[in-house]
Amino acid sequence: MNGRLKNRVAAITGGTSGIGLASAKAFVRQGAKVAILARSQEKANKAVAEIGDGAIAFVGDVSDLPSIEAFYKGVAETIGKIDVVFANAGIADRTILEEVDEVAFDKIVSVNLKGAFFSVKYAVPYLNKGASVILTSSCLDEMGMAGLSVYAATKAAVRSLARSFTPELGRYDARINVLSPGPVATDIERKAGFSERDYDAYSEYLRTIYTKLFSRLLSKNFSIMMSMMSYSTN
Ligand SMILES: NC(=O)c1ccc[n+]([C@@H]2O[C@H](COP(=O)([O-])OP(=O)(O)OC[C@H]3O[C@@H](n4cnc5c(N)ncnc54)[C@H](OP(=O)(O)O)[C@@H]3O)[C@@H](O)[C@H]2O)c1
């Protein structure tokens, strides 16, 4: 631990597993005081035990707005005003166009988009000046994928939210960043009912896209990179 976040207060949604849980542990290693929002007391207890070092948890759901509000109020009253908001909770349920219904559509939007929006809105009264707000989007915020149209659309919307939050939260000197991960081995696809085969196909698809994107960017920027390298070595 090098204490870069010593005594900073971090509030994380989706901190019970995957990327959020790993981040919570990393924040604690850097000296932060961490609070997570968990969907049940059982999940809260398990995650807090794993994160260690005085992490605390509140039970709630990002699609239940009063519970988000109560989360930040509880965090501020228990461990102090907030320096880092990590609006990370998300689901990746599949939406096959011919099969999806309104309930399934609303569930994804409610967690991924509405949940992310209100996870920032309700934090505002409790932010310290200079706070960092991080939203988890996805590499699918600018790509398409069969069976994930609604998920991808919510992630594009999350990325868009950050563009408007930046000027809106300027008066708090807050920094807004969006994390757009590629495939990460977590339980998200399995929770969404992806089979092992679907998951492997999905990862393979993304690998192909990345390779194409990367080689295109590389050739486009090759001459710029060469110039930069020569500047930095001169
Ligand atoms: N894994 C990837 O390949 C990938 C790629 C790009 C983006 N992402 C994004 O990264 C974020 C984290 O996902 P992950 O891969 O770490 O998956 P994960 O392990 O399933 O973690 C998702 C977290 O969100 C929580 N959550 C889900 N619905 C919630 C709700 N209604 N209210 C409160 N919390 C809720 C989950 O709680 P439970 O423990 O109760 O389920 C869990 O803590 C998501 O926004 C996801 O879209 C993931």
PDBQT file of the ligand as one rigid body, heavy atoms in Angstrom, charges set to zero:
ROOT
HETATM    1  N1  LIG A 301     -17.325  -8.199 -16.951  1.00  0.00    +0.000 N 
HETATM    2  C1  LIG A 301     -17.265  -7.590 -18.125  1.00  0.00    +0.000 C 
HETATM    3  O1  LIG A 301     -16.843  -8.188 -19.138  1.00  0.00    +0.000 OA
HETATM    4  C2  LIG A 301     -17.681  -6.160 -18.258  1.00  0.00    +0.000 A 
HETATM    5  C3  LIG A 301     -17.313  -5.478 -19.432  1.00  0.00    +0.000 A 
HETATM    6  C4  LIG A 301     -17.679  -4.152 -19.568  1.00  0.00    +0.000 A 
HETATM    7  C5  LIG A 301     -18.399  -3.523 -18.571  1.00  0.00    +0.000 A 
HETATM    8  N2  LIG A 301     -18.741  -4.213 -17.449  1.00  0.00    +0.000 N 
HETATM    9  C6  LIG A 301     -19.515  -3.485 -16.440  1.00  0.00    +0.000 C 
HETATM   10  O2  LIG A 301     -18.817  -3.545 -15.211  1.00  0.00    +0.000 OA
HETATM   11  C7  LIG A 301     -19.747  -3.385 -14.133  1.00  0.00    +0.000 C 
HETATM   12  C8  LIG A 301     -19.477  -4.454 -13.102  1.00  0.00    +0.000 C 
HETATM   13  O3  LIG A 301     -19.766  -5.713 -13.683  1.00  0.00    +0.000 OA
HETATM   14  P1  LIG A 301     -18.950  -7.037 -13.333  1.00  0.00    +0.000 P 
HETATM   15  O4  LIG A 301     -18.447  -7.603 -14.595  1.00  0.00    +0.000 OA
HETATM   16  O5  LIG A 301     -18.011  -6.808 -12.202  1.00  0.00    +0.000 OA
HETATM   17  O6  LIG A 301     -20.173  -8.002 -12.905  1.00  0.00    +0.000 OA
HETATM   18  P2  LIG A 301     -20.633  -8.597 -11.507  1.00  0.00    +0.000 P 
HETATM   19  O7  LIG A 301     -19.529  -9.373 -10.899  1.00  0.00    +0.000 OA
HETATM   20  O8  LIG A 301     -21.925  -9.270 -11.766  1.00  0.00    +0.000 OA
HETATM   21  O9  LIG A 301     -20.853  -7.287 -10.632  1.00  0.00    +0.000 OA
HETATM   22  C9  LIG A 301     -21.986  -6.492 -10.814  1.00  0.00    +0.000 C 
HETATM   23  C10 LIG A 301     -22.263  -5.801  -9.503  1.00  0.00    +0.000 C 
HETATM   24  O10 LIG A 301     -23.437  -4.988  -9.654  1.00  0.00    +0.000 OA
HETATM   25  C11 LIG A 301     -24.358  -5.365  -8.645  1.00  0.00    +0.000 C 
HETATM   26  N3  LIG A 301     -25.727  -5.125  -9.059  1.00  0.00    +0.000 N 
HETATM   27  C12 LIG A 301     -26.412  -5.663 -10.087  1.00  0.00    +0.000 A 
HETATM   28  N4  LIG A 301     -27.660  -5.195 -10.118  1.00  0.00    +0.000 NA
HETATM   29  C13 LIG A 301     -27.762  -4.331  -9.079  1.00  0.00    +0.000 A 
HETATM   30  C14 LIG A 301     -28.809  -3.542  -8.570  1.00  0.00    +0.000 A 
HETATM   31  N5  LIG A 301     -30.025  -3.532  -9.123  1.00  0.00    +0.000 N 
HETATM   32  N6  LIG A 301     -28.558  -2.757  -7.479  1.00  0.00    +0.000 NA
HETATM   33  C15 LIG A 301     -27.359  -2.766  -6.880  1.00  0.00    +0.000 A 
HETATM   34  N7  LIG A 301     -26.337  -3.514  -7.304  1.00  0.00    +0.000 NA
HETATM   35  C16 LIG A 301     -26.539  -4.292  -8.392  1.00  0.00    +0.000 A 
HETATM   36  C17 LIG A 301     -24.084  -6.849  -8.410  1.00  0.00    +0.000 C 
HETATM   37  O11 LIG A 301     -24.666  -7.266  -7.207  1.00  0.00    +0.000 OA
HETATM   38  P3  LIG A 301     -24.924  -8.833  -6.910  1.00  0.00    +0.000 P 
HETATM   39  O12 LIG A 301     -23.632  -9.337  -6.327  1.00  0.00    +0.000 OA
HETATM   40  O13 LIG A 301     -26.059  -8.811  -5.967  1.00  0.00    +0.000 OA
HETATM   41  O14 LIG A 301     -25.255  -9.487  -8.234  1.00  0.00    +0.000 OA
HETATM   42  C18 LIG A 301     -22.568  -6.817  -8.392  1.00  0.00    +0.000 C 
HETATM   43  O15 LIG A 301     -22.085  -6.325  -7.178  1.00  0.00    +0.000 OA
HETATM   44  C19 LIG A 301     -21.135  -3.449 -14.759  1.00  0.00    +0.000 C 
HETATM   45  O16 LIG A 301     -21.651  -2.138 -14.886  1.00  0.00    +0.000 OA
HETATM   46  C20 LIG A 301     -20.876  -4.042 -16.125  1.00  0.00    +0.000 C 
HETATM   47  O17 LIG A 301     -21.840  -3.676 -17.069  1.00  0.00    +0.000 OA
HETATM   48  C21 LIG A 301     -18.396  -5.518 -17.264  1.00  0.00    +0.000 A 
ENDROOT
TORSDOF 0
